[in-house]
Amino acid sequence: MRAARFWLRRSLAALLFFWSLVLLASLWYNEVPGTGCRVSPTIVAVTCASGLELTMASLKSAVAFSRVPLRLILYADVENIKRLQDRIMQWPASALNRITYDLRLVMFPKENFET
């Protein structure tokens, strides 16, 4: 029971931290001086193994509470990359219109790597 509470607190703390960063980034969303163009915040997330649910909750919160378009760069392992794509495509059109995203495969070094 103590372990479950520990992981729940840790997950909630990570989610709160992530949401705070997105909120700050959306408040700082402004024009780059002298260019006349706007810079949208970029969020990079890595998900492996059983972390898909936490990653999806964080991304949904970021998109839902952001007032600006977001750029998402998402790294995932082989098992999760297709599931991540499928879950994002299920989002409403209003959310998909405010994001651009790249899915990238996580690459791990070989175990017996020699320099």
C-alpha distance (Angstrom), angle and dihedral (degrees) to the residues before:
residue distance angle dihedral
M1 . . .
R2 3.82 . .
A3 3.78 90.9 .
A4 3.80 91.4 52.3
R5 3.80 91.7 51.6
F6 3.81 90.6 47.6
W7 3.81 92.6 53.4
L8 3.79 92.2 43.8
R9 3.81 91.3 52.9
R10 3.78 90.9 45.5
S11 3.81 92.2 50.5
L12 3.79 93.0 47.1
A13 3.80 91.4 48.0
A14 3.81 90.9 51.4
L15 3.79 91.1 48.3
L16 3.80 92.2 49.2
F17 3.80 91.7 48.5
F18 3.80 91.5 48.9
W19 3.81 92.8 48.7
S20 3.82 90.9 48.4
L21 3.80 90.8 54.6
V22 3.79 91.6 50.5
L23 3.79 91.8 49.1
L24 3.80 91.5 50.7
A25 3.79 91.5 47.2
S26 3.80 91.6 51.0
L27 3.80 91.0 50.5
W28 3.81 90.4 52.8
Y29 3.79 92.6 48.3
N30 3.76 103.4 123.9
E31 3.75 144.1 129.0
V32 3.78 120.0 -64.9
P33 3.82 106.6 -118.1
G34 3.78 113.6 -100.2
T35 3.80 96.8 4.5
G36 3.78 103.9 76.0
C37 3.80 91.0 -140.9
R38 3.76 129.5 113.4
V39 3.77 125.7 -124.4
S40 3.78 115.7 -141.4
P41 3.80 120.9 -152.4
T42 3.79 117.1 -100.6
I43 3.79 119.8 -143.8
V44 3.79 120.3 -164.3
A45 3.81 118.5 -163.7
V46 3.79 131.7 177.8
T47 3.78 121.4 -158.1
C48 3.78 126.7 -178.0
A49 3.78 135.6 166.5
S50 3.81 110.6 -22.1
G51 3.82 97.3 -3.1
L52 3.81 95.5 93.4
E53 3.82 95.9 99.1
L54 3.81 93.6 51.1
T55 3.80 91.1 46.3
M56 3.80 91.9 50.4
A57 3.81 92.0 48.7
S58 3.81 90.5 50.7
L59 3.79 93.4 47.8
K60 3.80 93.2 47.0
S61 3.80 90.4 51.0
A62 3.78 91.9 48.3
V63 3.80 93.2 50.9
A64 3.80 94.7 41.4
F65 3.80 95.8 50.8
S66 3.78 99.6 35.8
R67 3.78 118.3 101.8
V68 3.80 93.4 -162.5
P69 3.80 137.4 57.1
L70 3.80 112.5 -85.0
R71 3.77 132.8 -149.7
L72 3.80 113.1 -146.6
I73 3.79 124.1 -162.5
L74 3.78 107.6 -170.6
Y75 3.78 124.6 -170.4
A76 3.80 117.3 -165.4
D77 3.77 139.7 164.8
V78 3.79 122.3 -111.2
E79 3.81 93.9 -91.5
N80 3.80 95.3 51.3
I81 3.80 104.7 36.9
K82 3.82 95.1 80.8
R83 3.81 93.0 41.8
L84 3.80 90.0 50.3
Q85 3.81 90.8 51.8
D86 3.81 91.9 48.5
R87 3.81 93.4 48.5
I88 3.81 93.6 49.1
M89 3.81 91.7 49.3
Q90 3.83 88.6 57.1
W91 3.81 91.6 62.5
P92 3.82 117.3 107.3
A93 3.80 118.3 -90.7
S94 3.81 90.6 -112.8
A95 3.81 89.5 62.9
L96 3.80 95.6 41.5
N97 3.81 90.7 52.7
R98 3.81 90.4 59.8
I99 3.80 98.2 51.1
T100 3.76 140.2 62.3
Y101 3.76 117.0 -167.0
D102 3.78 142.3 -175.1
L103 3.78 122.7 -157.3
R104 3.78 113.8 -151.5
L105 3.76 131.0 -177.6
V106 3.80 116.9 -118.3
M107 3.79 109.7 -122.4
F108 3.78 118.8 -153.6
P109 3.83 122.6 -160.6
K110 3.77 119.1 -111.0
E111 3.79 114.7 -97.1
N112 3.81 96.5 -125.2
F113 3.77 96.9 42.3
E114 3.81 113.3 160.8
T115 3.80 124.2 -165.3
